[in-house]
Amino acid sequence: EIKYKSSPNRQDINQAITYAISFNTTKTVILCFADSEKLSGWQYLGCVGGRVETWIYRIFLDSNNIKIEEDKLASEFNDMLNHYLY
């Protein structure tokens, strides 16, 4: 789920969880932008019903080198898909 804000609200989170349940997946990620470089990266929100892990990933779009941010995003998602998170 992509949101054009730095912090999703409860409705955004509920929507992502609903999609995860409807697609029968165990993880959901909300992609947002980071207000600063130090706020970029993963944030774990929790597990819903013992079934759906909910994460936020923030990318720093104001970086002087967006290519580095893109590469970091790809690497971080690869790690998540290969179960290296949490």
Long-range contacts (C-beta under 8 A, 24 or more apart in sequence): 1-28, 1-29, 1-30, 1-31, 2-30, 2-31, 2-32, 3-30, 3-31, 3-32, 4-32, 4-33, 5-32, 5-33, 6-32, 6-33, 6-34, 6-35, 6-39, 6-58, 7-32, 8-32, 8-56, 13-45, 13-54, 16-54, 17-48, 17-52, 17-54, 20-52, 20-54, 21-51, 21-52, 25-52, 26-51, 26-52, 26-53, 27-52, 27-53, 27-54, 27-55, 27-80, 28-52, 28-53, 28-54, 28-55, 29-55, 29-56, 29-57, 29-77, 29-80, 30-54, 30-55, 30-56, 30-57, 31-56, 31-57, 31-58, 31-59, 32-56, 32-57, 32-58, 32-59, 33-58, 33-59, 33-60, 33-61, 34-58, 34-59, 34-60, 34-61, 36-60, 37-63, 40-69, 40-72, 41-76, 42-76, 42-80, 42-85, 44-85, 44-86, 53-86, 55-80, 55-85
